[in-house]
Amino acid sequence: MKIQIMDGSYHEVDSNELAFKMAAIFAVKDAMQKAGPILLEPIMSVECSTPDEFQGDILGDINRRRGKIMNVDSKSLTSIVKAEVPLAEMFGYVNTIRSLSRGRAAYSMEPSHFEQVPASVLATVTQQKKG
């Protein structure tokens, strides 16, 4: 964000550094409320390969992590699941996928795009910042 002050006045009694800082704070808060900002989160493109017998568990876990299943392919007793999952939900996934598949599944992920954070998650984030 870039802010440029175009005009202002100075008064010997009322003008000091704190007064200008407070004016800037109030101006930015007002501008942000009028702008209606949104919070974005990084979305990862995830590909999991797992034996067919664990496919349901992997799909369920991806859904639990707010993921979107994009495609499921089968190749000789192996399922390949392609999904988009928020990065915030992917921490610790390596342990989970190993546990769900008895160590037989693997995954890779790479950045895909950004999406608006859902309202329920936004409420949690704003509460953490306030507290």
Phi and psi in degrees as GROMACS dihedral restraints (atoms count N, CA, C in turn):
[ dihedral_restraints ]
;  ai    aj    ak    al  type     phi  dphi    fc
    3     4     5     6     1  -122.4    20    10
    4     5     6     7     1   132.4    20    10
    6     7     8     9     1  -124.2    20    10
    7     8     9    10     1   132.0    20    10
    9    10    11    12     1  -126.0    20    10
   10    11    12    13     1   125.0    20    10
   12    13    14    15     1   -85.2    20    10
   13    14    15    16     1   124.3    20    10
   15    16    17    18     1   -96.4    20    10
   16    17    18    19     1   -28.4    20    10
   18    19    20    21     1  -154.8    20    10
   19    20    21    22     1   151.2    20    10
   21    22    23    24     1  -171.9    20    10
   22    23    24    25     1   166.5    20    10
   24    25    26    27     1  -134.8    20    10
   25    26    27    28     1   158.3    20    10
   27    28    29    30     1  -121.4    20    10
   28    29    30    31     1   135.2    20    10
   30    31    32    33     1  -128.9    20    10
   31    32    33    34     1   131.7    20    10
   33    34    35    36     1   -59.8    20    10
   34    35    36    37     1   -32.5    20    10
   36    37    38    39     1   -86.0    20    10
   37    38    39    40     1   -47.3    20    10
   39    40    41    42     1   -92.2    20    10
   40    41    42    43     1   -16.9    20    10
   42    43    44    45     1   -93.1    20    10
   43    44    45    46     1   125.1    20    10
   45    46    47    48     1  -153.5    20    10
   46    47    48    49     1   177.1    20    10
   48    49    50    51     1   -61.4    20    10
   49    50    51    52     1   -42.5    20    10
   51    52    53    54     1   -63.3    20    10
   52    53    54    55     1   -39.9    20    10
   54    55    56    57     1   -62.8    20    10
   55    56    57    58     1   -41.4    20    10
   57    58    59    60     1   -68.8    20    10
   58    59    60    61     1   -38.5    20    10
   60    61    62    63     1   -63.8    20    10
   61    62    63    64     1   -44.4    20    10
   63    64    65    66     1   -64.2    20    10
   64    65    66    67     1   -40.6    20    10
   66    67    68    69     1   -61.5    20    10
   67    68    69    70     1   -41.1    20    10
   69    70    71    72     1   -65.3    20    10
   70    71    72    73     1   -42.1    20    10
   72    73    74    75     1   -60.8    20    10
   73    74    75    76     1   -47.8    20    10
   75    76    77    78     1   -64.6    20    10
   76    77    78    79     1   -38.1    20    10
   78    79    80    81     1   -65.6    20    10
   79    80    81    82     1   -42.3    20    10
   81    82    83    84     1   -67.1    20    10
   82    83    84    85     1   -43.3    20    10
   84    85    86    87     1   -59.5    20    10
   85    86    87    88     1   -44.3    20    10
   87    88    89    90     1   -63.6    20    10
   88    89    90    91     1   -44.5    20    10
   90    91    92    93     1   -63.4    20    10
   91    92    93    94     1   -41.4    20    10
   93    94    95    96     1   -65.5    20    10
   94    95    96    97     1   -39.5    20    10
   96    97    98    99     1   -64.8    20    10
   97    98    99   100     1   -39.5    20    10
   99   100   101   102     1   -71.7    20    10
  100   101   102   103     1   -30.6    20    10
  102   103   104   105     1   -76.3    20    10
  103   104   105   106     1   -25.1    20    10
  105   106   107   108     1    64.0    20    10
  106   107   108   109     1    59.5    20    10
  108   109   110   111     1   -67.2    20    10
  109   110   111   112     1   156.9    20    10
  111   112   113   114     1  -124.8    20    10
  112   113   114   115     1   154.6    20    10
  114   115   116   117     1  -101.0    20    10
  115   116   117   118     1   128.3    20    10
  117   118   119   120     1  -106.0    20    10
  118   119   120   121     1   151.8    20    10
  120   121   122   123     1  -129.4    20    10
  121   122   123   124     1   147.5    20    10
  123   124   125   126     1   -72.7    20    10
  124   125   126   127     1   137.1    20    10
  126   127   128   129     1  -110.8    20    10
  127   128   129   130     1   132.8    20    10
  129   130   131   132     1  -103.9    20    10
  130   131   132   133     1   142.3    20    10
  132   133   134   135     1   -88.0    20    10
  133   134   135   136     1   118.3    20    10
  135   136   137   138     1  -116.6    20    10
  136   137   138   139     1   135.8    20    10
  138   139   140   141     1  -127.1    20    10
  139   140   141   142     1   121.3    20    10
  141   142   143   144     1  -114.6    20    10
  142   143   144   145     1   136.6    20    10
  144   145   146   147     1  -117.2    20    10
  145   146   147   148     1   128.9    20    10
  147   148   149   150     1  -147.0    20    10
  148   149   150   151     1   151.1    20    10
  150   151   152   153     1   -57.7    20    10
  151   152   153   154     1   145.6    20    10
  153   154   155   156     1   -52.5    20    10
  154   155   156   157     1   -33.2    20    10
  156   157   158   159     1   -65.8    20    10
  157   158   159   160     1   -19.5    20    10
  159   160   161   162     1  -105.8    20    10
  160   161   162   163     1     4.0    20    10
  162   163   164   165     1   -57.0    20    10
  163   164   165   166     1   -45.3    20    10
  165   166   167   168     1   -61.1    20    10
  166   167   168   169     1   -41.1    20    10
  168   169   170   171     1   -65.5    20    10
  169   170   171   172     1   -40.9    20    10
  171   172   173   174     1   -65.9    20    10
  172   173   174   175     1   -45.1    20    10
  174   175   176   177     1   -61.1    20    10
  175   176   177   178     1   -43.8    20    10
  177   178   179   180     1   -61.6    20    10
  178   179   180   181     1   -40.6    20    10
  180   181   182   183     1   -67.6    20    10
  181   182   183   184     1   -39.6    20    10
  183   184   185   186     1   -63.2    20    10
  184   185   186   187     1   -42.3    20    10
  186   187   188   189     1   -62.5    20    10
  187   188   189   190     1   -39.6    20    10
  189   190   191   192     1   -62.3    20    10
  190   191   192   193     1   -29.0    20    10
  192   193   194   195     1   -89.0    20    10
  193   194   195   196     1    19.5    20    10
  195   196   197   198     1    64.9    20    10
  196   197   198   199     1    26.3    20    10
  198   199   200   201     1   -85.0    20    10
  199   200   201   202     1   158.0    20    10
  201   202   203   204     1  -113.7    20    10
  202   203   204   205     1   120.7    20    10
  204   205   206   207     1   -75.6    20    10
  205   206   207   208     1   122.8    20    10
  207   208   209   210     1   -97.5    20    10
  208   209   210   211     1   -35.3    20    10
  210   211   212   213     1  -164.5    20    10
  211   212   213   214     1   146.1    20    10
  213   214   215   216     1  -132.8    20    10
  214   215   216   217     1   121.4    20    10
  216   217   218   219     1  -117.8    20    10
  217   218   219   220     1   154.1    20    10
  219   220   221   222     1  -121.4    20    10
  220   221   222   223     1   134.4    20    10
  222   223   224   225     1  -137.0    20    10
  223   224   225   226     1   111.9    20    10
  225   226   227   228     1    37.8    20    10
  226   227   228   229     1    69.9    20    10
  228   229   230   231     1    68.3    20    10
  229   230   231   232     1    13.1    20    10
  231   232   233   234     1  -123.8    20    10
  232   233   234   235     1   133.8    20    10
  234   235   236   237     1  -100.6    20    10
  235   236   237   238     1   137.2    20    10
  237   238   239   240     1  -116.2    20    10
  238   239   240   241     1   114.6    20    10
  240   241   242   243     1  -105.0    20    10
  241   242   243   244     1   125.4    20    10
  243   244   245   246     1  -111.6    20    10
  244   245   246   247     1   130.8    20    10
  246   247   248   249     1  -148.3    20    10
  247   248   249   250     1   165.3    20    10
  249   250   251   252     1  -117.7    20    10
  250   251   252   253     1   124.5    20    10
  252   253   254   255     1  -134.2    20    10
  253   254   255   256     1   137.4    20    10
  255   256   257   258     1   -60.1    20    10
  256   257   258   259     1   138.2    20    10
  258   259   260   261     1   -57.0    20    10
  259   260   261   262     1   -37.9    20    10
  261   262   263   264     1   -59.4    20    10
  262   263   264   265     1   -25.0    20    10
  264   265   266   267     1   -91.5    20    10
  265   266   267   268     1    -4.9    20    10
  267   268   269   270     1   -93.2    20    10
  268   269   270   271     1    -7.4    20    10
  270   271   272   273     1   -66.5    20    10
  271   272   273   274     1   129.9    20    10
  273   274   275   276     1    81.6    20    10
  274   275   276   277     1     8.3    20    10
  276   277   278   279     1   -66.3    20    10
  277   278   279   280     1   -32.9    20    10
  279   280   281   282     1   -59.1    20    10
  280   281   282   283     1   -40.6    20    10
  282   283   284   285     1   -67.8    20    10
  283   284   285   286     1   -39.8    20    10
  285   286   287   288     1   -65.4    20    10
  286   287   288   289     1   -47.2    20    10
  288   289   290   291     1   -65.9    20    10
  289   290   291   292     1   -36.1    20    10
  291   292   293   294     1   -66.4    20    10
  292   293   294   295     1   -41.4    20    10
  294   295   296   297     1   -66.1    20    10
  295   296   297   298     1   -43.8    20    10
  297   298   299   300     1   -65.7    20    10
  298   299   300   301     1   -28.8    20    10
  300   301   302   303     1  -112.4    20    10
  301   302   303   304     1    11.6    20    10
  303   304   305   306     1    55.9    20    10
  304   305   306   307     1    38.3    20    10
  306   307   308   309     1    79.1    20    10
  307   308   309   310     1    12.7    20    10
  309   310   311   312     1  -105.0    20    10
  310   311   312   313     1    -4.7    20    10
  312   313   314   315     1  -101.6    20    10
  313   314   315   316     1   157.9    20    10
  315   316   317   318     1  -140.6    20    10
  316   317   318   319     1   159.1    20    10
  318   319   320   321     1  -147.2    20    10
  319   320   321   322     1   161.5    20    10
  321   322   323   324     1  -138.1    20    10
  322   323   324   325     1   154.6    20    10
  324   325   326   327     1  -146.2    20    10
  325   326   327   328     1   151.9    20    10
  327   328   329   330     1  -147.4    20    10
  328   329   330   331     1   153.8    20    10
  330   331   332   333     1   -60.7    20    10
  331   332   333   334     1   139.9    20    10
  333   334   335   336     1  -115.4    20    10
  334   335   336   337     1   -61.1    20    10
  336   337   338   339     1  -166.2    20    10
  337   338   339   340     1  -174.0    20    10
  339   340   341   342     1  -116.9    20    10
  340   341   342   343     1   145.6    20    10
  342   343   344   345     1  -134.8    20    10
  343   344   345   346     1   157.8    20    10
  345   346   347   348     1   -67.0    20    10
  346   347   348   349     1   137.2    20    10
  348   349   350   351     1   -69.5    20    10
  349   350   351   352     1   132.9    20    10
  351   352   353   354     1   -61.0    20    10
  352   353   354   355     1   153.8    20    10
  354   355   356   357     1   -57.9    20    10
  355   356   357   358     1   -38.6    20    10
  357   358   359   360     1   -65.0    20    10
  358   359   360   361     1   -39.6    20    10
  360   361   362   363     1   -72.7    20    10
  361   362   363   364     1   -37.9    20    10
  363   364   365   366     1   -60.2    20    10
  364   365   366   367     1   -40.7    20    10
  366   367   368   369     1   -61.9    20    10
  367   368   369   370     1   -40.6    20    10
  369   370   371   372     1   -65.3    20    10
  370   371   372   373     1   -43.9    20    10
  372   373   374   375     1   -63.1    20    10
  373   374   375   376     1   -45.5    20    10
  375   376   377   378     1   -67.4    20    10
  376   377   378   379     1   -34.1    20    10
  378   379   380   381     1   -66.1    20    10
  379   380   381   382     1   -38.5    20    10
  381   382   383   384     1   -65.1    20    10
  382   383   384   385     1   -38.9    20    10
  384   385   386   387     1   -70.0    20    10
  385   386   387   388     1   -33.2    20    10
  387   388   389   390     1   -74.1    20    10
  388   389   390   391     1   -34.7    20    10
